[in-house]
Amino acid sequence: MKRVWMVSAGLLLAACSKEEAPPEPVRPVLSVEVRALDQQALGRFAGNIQARYESNVGFRVPGRIASRNVDVGAEVKKGDLLATLDPTDQQNQLRAAQGDLARIEAQYINAQANARRQQQLFDRGVGAQAQLDIAQTDLKTTGASLEQARAAVEQARDQLNYSQLHTDHDAVVTAWNAEAGQVVTAGQQVVTLARPDIKEAVIDLPAGLVERLPTDVVFEVAAQLDPSIRTTAIVREIEPQAQSATRTRRARLTLTDTPPGFRLGTAISVTLSSTIEPRLELPLSALQEIDGKARIWLVDPQTQTVSPREVRILERSASSVLVANGIKAGDRVVSAGVNSLQPGQKVKLDEDAR
């Protein structure tokens, strides 16, 4: 009986020794897909849409403004009346010029009659050559005075027309610099007109950034209220000197195309970027540093296992790191829980990864 018990115990021990070790637990991890960065962000700046061409217009004659016919923001067509002056002075000048013209016309008629009479007398042999010469000279002088008087009337009529300020092109009124009742001089700036057909983006850039802008910089322009309204732009001009108060330089950008949502005055956001050699960016939590070496844990999507991979760090920030080798775009790496992993360990990926 004792022998049988010993044999049974031996068989039991042998069976226990042949049992497999319990499998390693599957560890849940967070992961991210590696993406290559080929654009370097240089900053984002606020600005607005302005007209490329603006004109400051005023009256061509002095006077007191009698009326203002449009307000700021109004769209005007070519020939529309913007404002008028009190035309009393110009009307008086026109009446005076017309009176002078009538007087000289009468003198010219008399000079013509006198010249004909002296010519007839001379032809009959009873008139003197000297009298004929005087009459012809007087006719020519009076004729010249008549032309001068006619020109004065035309000038006075133009001066009267200049008391009305019309626009010579389609425009949007952006500013008034004078009010009704104000006395203005000839050529004084009264109203500012912007041509809406050609628009551009205007932003203020730090002087230091302007000096180091790369030649291949890209400007992405988007409306602040609706970022889906967007386009690209190129630099048309940058002010040569920085503003003393803000140390910024105003940049005017030519839009590649002008979406309908880009109206004059629209607030925009302009993002600057430039092309760089492709780099791989990972969250800082994906990096594991041991003995001065940096590595990440690469996930095999087929076997759901992980393996370590050494990488070279190019740049790091408070939340991310740029690496140069060891992985490629499209790989999936563990982004959290890297310190408790073992090579070949099975993992359970987060729902987003699957």
TAWOMO-V839100 format. One record per residue. RES is the residue in three letters. SS is DSSP state (h for helix, s for strand, l for the rest). OMEGA is omega in whole degrees, -180 to 180 (none if undefined). Layout:
# TAWOMO-V839100
RES/SS/OMEGA ; RES/SS/OMEGA
This chain:
# TAWOMO-V839100
MET/l/178 ; LYS/h/179 ; ARG/h/-180 ; VAL/h/-180 ; TRP/h/-180 ; MET/h/179 ; VAL/h/180 ; SER/h/179 ; ALA/h/179 ; GLY/h/179 ; LEU/h/179 ; LEU/h/178 ; LEU/h/179 ; ALA/h/180 ; ALA/h/179 ; CYS/h/-178 ; SER/h/-179 ; LYS/l/179 ; GLU/l/180 ; GLU/l/176 ; ALA/l/-179 ; PRO/l/-177 ; PRO/l/177 ; GLU/l/-180 ; PRO/l/175 ; VAL/l/-174 ; ARG/s/175 ; PRO/s/-179 ; VAL/s/170 ; LEU/s/-177 ; SER/s/177 ; VAL/s/175 ; GLU/s/-178 ; VAL/l/178 ; ARG/s/-180 ; ALA/s/176 ; LEU/s/177 ; ASP/s/177 ; GLN/s/178 ; GLN/s/180 ; ALA/s/-180 ; LEU/s/178 ; GLY/s/178 ; ARG/s/-174 ; PHE/s/179 ; ALA/s/178 ; GLY/s/177 ; ASN/s/179 ; ILE/s/179 ; GLN/s/175 ; ALA/s/178 ; ARG/l/-178 ; TYR/l/175 ; GLU/s/179 ; SER/s/175 ; ASN/s/-173 ; VAL/s/179 ; GLY/l/180 ; PHE/l/179 ; ARG/l/177 ; VAL/l/178 ; PRO/l/177 ; GLY/s/179 ; ARG/s/-179 ; ILE/s/-179 ; ALA/s/-178 ; SER/s/173 ; ARG/s/-169 ; ASN/l/-180 ; VAL/l/180 ; ASP/l/177 ; VAL/l/-179 ; GLY/l/-179 ; ALA/l/175 ; GLU/s/-178 ; VAL/s/178 ; LYS/l/180 ; LYS/l/179 ; GLY/l/180 ; ASP/l/179 ; LEU/s/-179 ; LEU/s/-177 ; ALA/s/179 ; THR/s/173 ; LEU/s/170 ; ASP/l/-171 ; PRO/l/-173 ; THR/h/-178 ; ASP/h/-178 ; GLN/h/177 ; GLN/h/178 ; ASN/h/179 ; GLN/h/179 ; LEU/h/179 ; ARG/h/179 ; ALA/h/179 ; ALA/h/179 ; GLN/h/176 ; GLY/h/178 ; ASP/h/180 ; LEU/h/180 ; ALA/h/179 ; ARG/h/-177 ; ILE/h/176 ; GLU/h/178 ; ALA/h/178 ; GLN/h/-179 ; TYR/h/178 ; ILE/h/178 ; ASN/h/180 ; ALA/h/177 ; GLN/h/-179 ; ALA/h/179 ; ASN/h/179 ; ALA/h/178 ; ARG/h/-179 ; ARG/h/179 ; GLN/h/179 ; GLN/h/179 ; GLN/h/178 ; LEU/h/-180 ; PHE/h/-180 ; ASP/h/178 ; ARG/h/177 ; GLY/l/-179 ; VAL/l/179 ; GLY/l/-179 ; ALA/l/178 ; GLN/h/-178 ; ALA/h/179 ; GLN/h/178 ; LEU/h/180 ; ASP/h/179 ; ILE/h/-179 ; ALA/h/180 ; GLN/h/178 ; THR/h/179 ; ASP/h/178 ; LEU/h/-180 ; LYS/h/-180 ; THR/h/-179 ; THR/h/177 ; GLY/h/178 ; ALA/h/178 ; SER/h/178 ; LEU/h/178 ; GLU/h/179 ; GLN/h/180 ; ALA/h/177 ; ARG/h/178 ; ALA/h/179 ; ALA/h/177 ; VAL/h/178 ; GLU/h/179 ; GLN/h/178 ; ALA/h/177 ; ARG/h/176 ; ASP/h/179 ; GLN/h/177 ; LEU/h/178 ; ASN/h/-179 ; TYR/l/176 ; SER/l/173 ; GLN/s/-178 ; LEU/s/179 ; HIS/s/174 ; THR/l/-179 ; ASP/l/176 ; HIS/l/175 ; ASP/l/-175 ; ALA/s/173 ; VAL/s/179 ; VAL/s/-178 ; THR/s/-180 ; ALA/s/170 ; TRP/s/-179 ; ASN/l/178 ; ALA/l/-178 ; GLU/l/177 ; ALA/l/-177 ; GLY/l/-179 ; GLN/l/177 ; VAL/s/-178 ; VAL/s/177 ; THR/l/179 ; ALA/l/179 ; GLY/l/179 ; GLN/l/-179 ; GLN/l/-178 ; VAL/l/-176 ; VAL/s/178 ; THR/s/-179 ; LEU/s/178 ; ALA/s/178 ; ARG/l/-174 ; PRO/l/-175 ; ASP/l/179 ; ILE/l/-178 ; LYS/s/178 ; GLU/s/178 ; ALA/s/-179 ; VAL/s/179 ; ILE/s/175 ; ASP/s/-178 ; LEU/s/174 ; PRO/s/-177 ; ALA/h/180 ; GLY/h/179 ; LEU/h/-179 ; VAL/h/-177 ; GLU/h/-179 ; ARG/l/177 ; LEU/l/177 ; PRO/l/-178 ; THR/l/-178 ; ASP/l/-178 ; VAL/l/180 ; VAL/s/178 ; PHE/s/175 ; GLU/s/-176 ; VAL/s/180 ; ALA/s/176 ; ALA/s/-178 ; GLN/l/-178 ; LEU/l/179 ; ASP/l/-176 ; PRO/l/177 ; SER/l/175 ; ILE/l/-173 ; ARG/s/176 ; THR/s/176 ; THR/s/-177 ; ALA/s/175 ; ILE/s/-178 ; VAL/s/172 ; ARG/s/177 ; GLU/s/175 ; ILE/s/-179 ; GLU/l/-177 ; PRO/l/-177 ; GLN/l/179 ; ALA/l/175 ; GLN/l/-173 ; SER/l/-175 ; ALA/l/-174 ; THR/l/-176 ; ARG/l/177 ; THR/s/177 ; ARG/s/-177 ; ARG/s/179 ; ALA/s/176 ; ARG/s/-172 ; LEU/s/175 ; THR/s/-178 ; LEU/s/176 ; THR/l/170 ; ASP/l/-176 ; THR/l/177 ; PRO/l/179 ; PRO/l/-180 ; GLY/l/178 ; PHE/l/176 ; ARG/l/178 ; LEU/l/-179 ; GLY/l/-180 ; THR/l/177 ; ALA/s/-176 ; ILE/s/173 ; SER/s/-176 ; VAL/s/180 ; THR/s/179 ; LEU/s/177 ; SER/s/178 ; SER/s/-179 ; THR/s/177 ; ILE/s/174 ; GLU/s/-176 ; PRO/s/178 ; ARG/s/-179 ; LEU/s/-178 ; GLU/s/178 ; LEU/s/172 ; PRO/s/-178 ; LEU/h/-179 ; SER/h/179 ; ALA/h/-175 ; LEU/l/175 ; GLN/s/-178 ; GLU/s/-180 ; ILE/s/179 ; ASP/l/177 ; GLY/l/179 ; LYS/s/-180 ; ALA/s/177 ; ARG/s/176 ; ILE/s/179 ; TRP/s/-177 ; LEU/s/-179 ; VAL/s/173 ; ASP/s/-175 ; PRO/l/-179 ; GLN/l/-176 ; THR/l/-177 ; GLN/l/177 ; THR/s/-178 ; VAL/s/176 ; SER/s/-179 ; PRO/s/179 ; ARG/s/180 ; GLU/s/-179 ; VAL/l/176 ; ARG/l/-176 ; ILE/s/176 ; LEU/s/-176 ; GLU/s/177 ; ARG/s/177 ; SER/l/-178 ; ALA/l/-176 ; SER/l/-176 ; SER/s/-180 ; VAL/s/176 ; LEU/s/-179 ; VAL/s/-173 ; ALA/l/-176 ; ASN/l/178 ; GLY/l/179 ; ILE/l/178 ; LYS/l/180 ; ALA/l/-179 ; GLY/l/176 ; ASP/l/176 ; ARG/s/-178 ; VAL/s/179 ; VAL/s/-178 ; SER/s/178 ; ALA/s/-180 ; GLY/l/-175 ; VAL/h/-174 ; ASN/h/-179 ; SER/h/-178 ; LEU/l/176 ; GLN/l/178 ; PRO/l/179 ; GLY/l/-178 ; GLN/l/177 ; LYS/s/-179 ; VAL/s/175 ; LYS/s/-176 ; LEU/s/177 ; ASP/l/-175 ; GLU/l/-179 ; ASP/l/-178 ; ALA/l/-179 ; ARG/l/none
